Amino acid sequence: MNKNLLKLIVILATFSLAACGGSSCSTKEDVKAKGEELTKKMQSLMTSGDMSKIMALSGKMKEIQKLGSSSDPQEACEAMDELMEDM
């Protein structure tokens, strides 16, 4: 189970490095800021120990990881906003 948590952290960190501070994103720097916010929220969720919620969010994390190389920063930020709402 801990391996899954570590994998999620790595995915989040990788995505935040690849790529949003507000709900409107237009640059990779915006996407990077949003990724960092998402990483902090995920770390907080993991320390809460709510494993069922963490596992439920893992599928969405895979989708967000795919958007990391997207040419549309707004799409990536919207996906991260959706995930954070579910947290």
KEDORO-749180 format. One line per field, with one value per residue: residue number from 1; x, y, z of N, C-alpha, C, O, CB in turn. Coordinates in nm, 4 decimals. Each point is the difference from the previous one (the first is absolute). Glycine has a CB too. Layout:
pos = c(NUM, ...)
n.u = c(X, ...)
n.v = c(Y, ...)
n.w = c(Z, ...)
ca.u = c(X, ...)
ca.v = c(Y, ...)
ca.w = c(Z, ...)
c.u = c(X, ...)
c.v = c(Y, ...)
c.w = c(Z, ...)
o.u = c(X, ...)
o.v = c(Y, ...)
o.w = c(Z, ...)
cb.u = c(X, ...)
cb.v = c(Y, ...)
cb.w = c(Z, ...)
# end
This chain:
pos = c(1, 2, 3, 4, 5, 6, 7, 8, 9, 10, 11, 12, 13, 14, 15, 16, 17, 18, 19, 20, 21, 22, 23, 24, 25, 26, 27, 28, 29, 30, 31, 32, 33, 34, 35, 36, 37, 38, 39, 40, 41, 42, 43, 44, 45, 46, 47, 48, 49, 50, 51, 52, 53, 54, 55, 56, 57, 58, 59, 60, 61, 62, 63, 64, 65, 66, 67, 68, 69, 70, 71, 72, 73, 74, 75, 76, 77, 78, 79, 80, 81, 82, 83, 84, 85, 86, 87)
n.u = c(0.0819, 0.2887, -0.0207, -0.2580, 0.1542, 0.2354, -0.1948, -0.1232, 0.2851, 0.0771, -0.2593, 0.0548, 0.2913, -0.0670, -0.2120, 0.1876, 0.2250, -0.2156, -0.0946, -0.3236, 0.0911, -0.2965, -0.1828, 0.2371, 0.2229, 0.1129, 0.2453, 0.0625, -0.0560, -0.3011, 0.1071, 0.1949, -0.2369, -0.1749, 0.2378, 0.0221, -0.3094, 0.0238, 0.2360, -0.1708, -0.2418, 0.1814, 0.1289, -0.2880, -0.0859, 0.2513, -0.0659, -0.3098, 0.1462, -0.1949, 0.1612, -0.2787, 0.1339, 0.2540, -0.1737, -0.1807, 0.2663, 0.1172, -0.2009, 0.0931, 0.3115, -0.0474, -0.1213, 0.2498, 0.2070, -0.1417, 0.0374, 0.3371, -0.0288, -0.2746, 0.1379, -0.2125, 0.2124, -0.3158, 0.0413, 0.1772, -0.2101, -0.2406, 0.1617, 0.0651, -0.3044, -0.0861, 0.2038, -0.0975, -0.3104, 0.1001, 0.1471)
n.v = c(-0.1188, 0.1272, -0.0597, 0.1901, 0.2345, -0.0049, 0.0206, 0.2727, 0.1319, -0.0629, 0.1343, 0.2686, 0.0307, -0.0356, 0.2274, 0.2145, -0.0396, 0.0380, 0.2777, 0.4280, 0.2257, -0.0448, -0.2074, 0.1104, -0.2577, 0.2406, -0.2097, -0.2976, 0.2159, -0.1111, -0.2935, 0.0688, 0.1061, -0.2598, -0.1917, 0.1474, -0.0401, -0.3094, -0.0352, 0.1164, -0.1953, -0.2601, 0.0740, 0.0274, -0.2860, -0.1370, 0.1190, -0.1248, -0.3006, 0.0774, -0.3275, 0.0980, 0.2709, -0.1422, -0.1811, 0.2424, 0.1440, -0.2686, 0.0895, 0.2970, -0.0861, -0.1114, 0.2791, 0.1566, -0.1782, 0.0879, 0.3118, -0.0385, 0.0511, 0.2258, 0.1726, 0.0520, 0.1716, -0.0526, -0.3127, 0.0257, 0.1747, -0.1987, -0.2375, 0.1677, 0.0868, -0.3012, -0.0684, 0.2264, -0.0962, -0.2839, 0.1403)
n.w = c(0.0000, -0.0443, -0.3166, -0.0093, 0.1442, -0.2006, -0.2498, 0.1041, 0.0357, -0.2965, -0.1176, 0.1515, -0.0955, -0.3036, 0.0049, 0.1332, -0.2296, -0.2342, 0.0976, 0.4245, 0.2458, -0.0932, -0.0537, -0.2170, -0.0729, -0.2007, 0.1092, -0.0022, 0.2397, 0.0185, 0.0270, 0.2427, 0.1764, -0.0393, 0.0943, 0.2796, 0.0625, -0.0450, 0.2077, 0.2373, -0.0511, 0.0050, 0.2821, 0.1309, -0.0955, 0.1374, 0.2884, -0.0224, -0.0031, -0.2838, -0.0782, -0.1202, -0.1039, -0.1227, -0.1831, -0.1153, -0.1169, -0.1665, -0.2344, 0.0270, -0.0094, -0.2948, -0.0917, 0.1059, -0.1608, -0.2724, 0.0787, 0.0193, -0.3146, 0.0121, -0.2334, 0.2772, 0.2419, -0.0194, 0.0207, 0.2584, 0.1574, -0.0457, 0.1317, 0.2620, 0.0464, 0.0085, 0.2249, 0.1939, -0.0119, 0.1158, 0.2638)
ca.u = c(-0.0819, 0.0883, 0.0568, -0.0983, 0.0057, 0.1226, -0.0169, -0.0827, 0.0818, 0.0935, -0.0773, -0.0329, 0.1218, 0.0417, -0.0916, 0.0183, 0.1224, -0.0226, -0.0912, -0.0744, -0.0272, -0.1407, -0.0842, 0.0309, 0.1397, 0.0377, 0.1414, 0.0500, 0.0262, -0.1293, -0.0267, 0.0933, -0.0509, -0.1193, 0.0505, 0.0568, -0.1148, -0.0587, 0.0922, -0.0171, -0.1286, 0.0094, 0.0816, -0.0855, -0.0963, 0.0698, 0.0274, -0.1267, -0.0181, -0.1236, 0.0478, -0.1039, -0.0090, 0.1238, -0.0073, -0.1028, 0.0545, 0.1163, -0.0366, 0.0024, 0.1401, 0.0564, -0.0472, 0.0723, 0.1383, -0.0005, -0.0154, 0.1248, 0.0675, -0.1000, 0.0328, -0.1058, 0.0142, -0.1303, -0.0557, 0.0719, -0.0415, -0.1381, 0.0032, 0.0529, -0.1051, -0.1011, 0.0557, 0.0076, -0.1379, -0.0347, 0.0755)
ca.v = c(0.1188, 0.1155, 0.0182, 0.0748, 0.1392, 0.0580, 0.0140, 0.1189, 0.1182, 0.0147, 0.0472, 0.1404, 0.0801, 0.0019, 0.0854, 0.1400, 0.0465, 0.0095, 0.1011, 0.1099, 0.0707, 0.0317, -0.0883, 0.0286, -0.0335, 0.0252, -0.0330, -0.1169, 0.0424, -0.0097, -0.1422, -0.0449, 0.0484, -0.0795, -0.1321, 0.0075, 0.0074, -0.1336, -0.0857, 0.0284, -0.0540, -0.1463, -0.0374, 0.0180, -0.1100, -0.1231, -0.0014, -0.0235, -0.1444, -0.0394, -0.0813, -0.0229, 0.1207, 0.0064, -0.0981, 0.0447, 0.1109, -0.0424, -0.0046, 0.1368, 0.0413, -0.0508, 0.0895, 0.1263, -0.0228, 0.0045, 0.1391, 0.0705, 0.0343, 0.0637, 0.1343, 0.0879, 0.0170, 0.0154, -0.1346, -0.0628, 0.0654, -0.0390, -0.1372, 0.0055, 0.0607, -0.1029, -0.0954, 0.0630, 0.0083, -0.1327, -0.0282)
ca.w = c(0.0000, 0.0030, -0.1331, -0.0773, 0.0452, -0.0528, -0.1439, -0.0214, 0.0269, -0.1117, -0.1156, 0.0244, -0.0074, -0.1400, -0.0742, 0.0396, -0.0630, -0.1439, -0.0406, -0.0572, 0.1206, 0.0120, -0.0798, -0.1389, -0.0280, -0.1387, -0.0208, 0.0721, 0.1374, 0.0679, 0.0198, 0.1037, 0.1289, 0.0322, 0.0345, 0.1341, 0.0917, 0.0015, 0.0738, 0.1423, 0.0441, 0.0001, 0.1154, 0.1166, -0.0018, 0.0356, 0.1430, 0.0699, 0.0053, -0.0680, -0.1114, -0.1010, -0.0813, -0.0783, -0.1083, -0.0928, -0.0782, -0.0790, -0.1423, -0.0518, -0.0056, -0.1249, -0.1061, 0.0127, -0.0434, -0.1465, -0.0405, 0.0286, -0.1253, -0.0844, -0.0469, 0.0495, 0.1452, 0.0637, 0.0175, 0.1110, 0.1247, 0.0292, 0.0517, 0.1364, 0.0830, 0.0233, 0.0955, 0.1315, 0.0509, 0.0494, 0.1217)
c.u = c(0.0868, 0.0636, -0.0959, 0.0014, 0.1229, -0.0106, -0.0837, 0.0791, 0.0951, -0.0722, -0.0317, 0.1221, 0.0479, -0.0875, 0.0218, 0.1273, -0.0201, -0.0838, 0.0000, -0.0491, -0.1449, -0.0818, 0.0216, 0.1491, 0.0305, 0.1453, 0.0371, 0.0315, -0.1281, -0.0312, 0.0906, -0.0502, -0.1224, 0.0412, 0.0585, -0.1109, -0.0650, 0.0871, -0.0163, -0.1306, 0.0035, 0.0827, -0.0811, -0.1015, 0.0666, 0.0314, -0.1273, -0.0298, -0.1267, 0.0350, -0.1059, -0.0128, 0.1232, -0.0072, -0.1047, 0.0520, 0.1134, -0.0302, 0.0034, 0.1432, 0.0658, -0.0410, 0.0771, 0.1444, 0.0092, -0.0097, 0.1274, 0.0749, -0.0953, 0.0457, -0.1031, 0.0085, -0.1349, -0.0634, 0.0654, -0.0436, -0.1423, -0.0060, 0.0514, -0.1013, -0.1078, 0.0478, 0.0027, -0.1395, -0.0427, 0.0727, -0.0767)
c.v = c(0.1260, 0.0262, 0.0795, 0.1478, 0.0695, 0.0228, 0.1239, 0.1280, 0.0254, 0.0529, 0.1477, 0.0894, 0.0126, 0.0943, 0.1462, 0.0571, 0.0209, 0.1210, 0.1233, 0.0679, 0.0342, -0.0948, 0.0232, -0.0228, 0.0284, -0.0359, -0.1263, 0.0343, -0.0056, -0.1457, -0.0547, 0.0414, -0.0805, -0.1409, -0.0037, 0.0070, -0.1373, -0.0964, 0.0199, -0.0580, -0.1522, -0.0473, 0.0121, -0.1136, -0.1299, -0.0066, -0.0214, -0.1487, -0.0505, -0.0767, -0.0216, 0.1212, 0.0131, -0.0946, 0.0417, 0.1114, -0.0421, -0.0074, 0.1377, 0.0513, -0.0470, 0.0880, 0.1318, -0.0149, 0.0060, 0.1430, 0.0813, 0.0410, 0.0664, 0.1393, 0.1017, 0.0131, 0.0104, -0.1361, -0.0706, 0.0595, -0.0383, -0.1407, -0.0021, 0.0625, -0.1013, -0.0988, 0.0591, 0.0181, -0.1345, -0.0361, 0.0530)
c.w = c(0.0000, -0.1350, -0.0880, 0.0375, -0.0547, -0.1506, -0.0324, 0.0237, -0.1157, -0.1230, 0.0161, -0.0149, -0.1437, -0.0795, 0.0353, -0.0592, -0.1491, -0.0330, 0.0864, 0.1211, 0.0161, -0.0832, -0.1488, -0.0226, -0.1461, -0.0290, 0.0768, 0.1446, 0.0831, 0.0337, 0.1094, 0.1384, 0.0440, 0.0413, 0.1403, 0.1050, 0.0152, 0.0799, 0.1509, 0.0527, 0.0073, 0.1187, 0.1288, 0.0109, 0.0424, 0.1483, 0.0809, 0.0118, -0.0667, -0.1284, -0.1072, -0.0915, -0.0892, -0.1195, -0.1046, -0.0905, -0.0930, -0.1493, -0.0631, -0.0110, -0.1288, -0.1172, 0.0018, -0.0465, -0.1521, -0.0509, 0.0224, -0.1242, -0.0981, -0.0426, 0.0486, 0.1520, 0.0718, 0.0275, 0.1187, 0.1334, 0.0383, 0.0587, 0.1441, 0.0953, 0.0346, 0.1057, 0.1413, 0.0612, 0.0607, 0.1294, 0.1186)
o.u = c(-0.0321, 0.0284, 0.0432, -0.0109, -0.0077, 0.0500, 0.0309, -0.0146, 0.0173, 0.0513, 0.0155, -0.0063, 0.0408, 0.0489, -0.0025, 0.0068, 0.0596, 0.0166, -0.0753, -0.0689, -0.0511, 0.0511, -0.0452, 0.0833, -0.0764, 0.0420, -0.0735, -0.0087, 0.0031, -0.0466, -0.0428, 0.0031, -0.0128, -0.0575, -0.0161, 0.0103, -0.0352, -0.0520, -0.0039, -0.0042, -0.0564, -0.0342, 0.0114, -0.0259, -0.0596, -0.0034, 0.0061, -0.0770, -0.0365, -0.0076, 0.0333, -0.0201, -0.0105, 0.0345, 0.0188, -0.0431, 0.0386, 0.0872, 0.0465, 0.0322, 0.0828, 0.0800, 0.0382, 0.0560, 0.0966, 0.0544, 0.0114, 0.0720, 0.0338, 0.0721, 0.0109, -0.0523, -0.0133, -0.0591, -0.0680, -0.0201, -0.0290, -0.0770, -0.0525, -0.0135, -0.0458, -0.0751, -0.0346, -0.0155, -0.0727, -0.0393, 0.0454)
o.v = c(0.0964, 0.1149, 0.0832, 0.0865, 0.1133, 0.0994, 0.0735, 0.0970, 0.1140, 0.0875, 0.0777, 0.1051, 0.1077, 0.0780, 0.0861, 0.1195, 0.0902, 0.0609, 0.0938, -0.0662, -0.0116, -0.0988, -0.0788, 0.0648, -0.0353, -0.0010, -0.0463, -0.0862, -0.0367, -0.0310, -0.0816, -0.0799, -0.0342, -0.0570, -0.0986, -0.0613, -0.0413, -0.0824, -0.0973, -0.0558, -0.0594, -0.1000, -0.0843, -0.0518, -0.0793, -0.1078, -0.0398, -0.0414, -0.1161, 0.0537, -0.0041, -0.0156, 0.0374, 0.0374, -0.0226, 0.0121, 0.0762, 0.0293, 0.0164, 0.0780, 0.0709, 0.0256, 0.0526, 0.0902, 0.0538, 0.0322, 0.1127, 0.0998, 0.0193, 0.0678, 0.1189, -0.0847, -0.0483, -0.0208, -0.0648, -0.0733, -0.0218, -0.0267, -0.0733, -0.0447, -0.0057, -0.0355, -0.0673, -0.0057, -0.0034, -0.0926, -0.0129)
o.w = c(-0.0694, -0.0340, -0.0798, -0.0869, -0.0476, -0.0526, -0.0938, -0.0744, -0.0430, -0.0698, -0.0943, -0.0638, -0.0435, -0.0817, -0.0880, -0.0291, -0.0589, -0.1057, -0.0262, 0.0777, 0.1114, -0.0527, -0.0831, 0.0635, -0.0898, -0.1157, 0.0872, 0.0874, 0.1175, 0.1097, 0.0816, 0.0936, 0.1176, 0.0927, 0.0719, 0.1063, 0.1105, 0.0753, 0.0752, 0.1096, 0.0919, 0.0630, 0.0889, 0.1086, 0.0728, 0.0593, 0.1164, 0.0867, 0.0182, -0.1105, -0.1184, -0.1204, -0.1168, -0.1121, -0.1196, -0.1147, -0.0887, -0.0818, -0.1128, -0.0897, -0.0573, -0.0899, -0.1045, -0.0622, -0.0541, -0.1056, -0.0482, 0.0010, -0.1167, 0.0733, -0.0297, 0.0725, 0.1124, 0.1060, 0.0795, 0.0969, 0.1176, 0.0922, 0.0837, 0.1139, 0.1141, 0.0909, 0.0971, 0.1220, 0.0993, 0.0710, 0.1137)
cb.u = c(-0.1481, 0.0151, 0.0844, -0.1300, -0.1157, 0.0797, -0.0129, -0.1866, -0.0337, 0.0891, -0.1146, -0.1756, 0.0212, 0.0336, -0.1640, -0.1311, 0.0736, 0.0000, -0.0567, 0.0021, 0.2763, 0.0038, -0.1233, -0.2732, 0.0755, -0.2111, 0.1268, 0.1015, 0.1842, -0.0346, -0.0276, 0.1884, 0.0997, -0.0812, 0.0619, 0.1936, -0.0038, -0.0541, 0.1654, 0.1390, -0.0589, 0.0132, 0.1961, 0.0555, -0.0692, 0.0996, 0.1884, -0.0082, 0.1636, -0.1156, 0.1203, -0.1026, -0.1279, 0.0946, 0.0522, -0.1322, -0.1030, -0.0081, -0.1886, -0.2583, -0.0719, -0.0834, -0.2662, -0.2042, -0.0539, -0.1605, -0.2538, -0.0588, 0.1224, -0.2521, 0.1008, -0.0948, 0.2308, 0.0298, 0.0216, 0.2154, 0.1821, -0.0029, 0.0895, 0.2463, 0.0911, -0.0060, 0.1733, 0.2261, 0.0174, -0.0028, 0.1729)
cb.v = c(-0.2230, -0.1604, -0.2988, -0.2925, -0.1755, -0.2125, -0.3236, -0.2283, -0.1561, -0.2748, -0.3071, -0.1776, -0.1815, -0.3129, -0.2722, -0.1636, -0.2098, -0.3080, -0.2722, -0.0449, 0.0984, 0.3368, 0.0758, 0.1032, -0.1415, 0.1816, 0.2900, -0.0043, 0.1848, 0.2369, 0.0575, 0.0962, 0.2644, 0.1925, 0.0587, 0.1762, 0.2816, 0.1269, 0.1060, 0.2645, 0.2568, 0.0962, 0.1601, 0.3006, 0.1938, 0.1018, 0.1910, 0.2607, 0.1229, 0.1484, -0.1075, -0.1363, 0.0740, 0.0225, -0.1590, -0.0760, 0.0736, -0.1572, -0.2148, -0.0362, -0.0780, -0.2584, -0.1576, -0.0257, -0.1962, -0.2582, -0.1308, -0.2257, -0.2104, -0.1990, -0.2182, 0.0183, 0.1620, 0.2417, 0.0519, 0.0300, 0.2122, 0.1751, -0.0142, 0.0614, 0.2272, 0.0604, -0.0335, 0.1232, 0.1791, 0.0258, 0.0218)
cb.w = c(0.1896, 0.2730, 0.1034, 0.0704, 0.2549, 0.2347, 0.0673, 0.1424, 0.2899, 0.1609, 0.0617, 0.2177, 0.2742, 0.1009, 0.0804, 0.2405, 0.2326, 0.0860, -0.0644, -0.2989, -0.1220, 0.0949, 0.2672, -0.0786, 0.2699, 0.1108, -0.1202, -0.3008, -0.1983, -0.2312, -0.3226, -0.2572, -0.1706, -0.2551, -0.3124, -0.1991, -0.1765, -0.2983, -0.2683, -0.1374, -0.1933, -0.3138, -0.2099, -0.1265, -0.2548, -0.2874, -0.1553, -0.1709, 0.1888, 0.2064, 0.2765, 0.2791, 0.2953, 0.3197, 0.2807, 0.2818, 0.2742, 0.2793, 0.1585, 0.1907, 0.3068, 0.1827, 0.1180, 0.2536, 0.2578, 0.1009, 0.1013, 0.2075, 0.1516, 0.0425, -0.1720, -0.2661, -0.1548, -0.2213, -0.3267, -0.2484, -0.1692, -0.2781, -0.3173, -0.2058, -0.2203, -0.3275, -0.2812, -0.1935, -0.2742, -0.3059, -0.2381)
# end
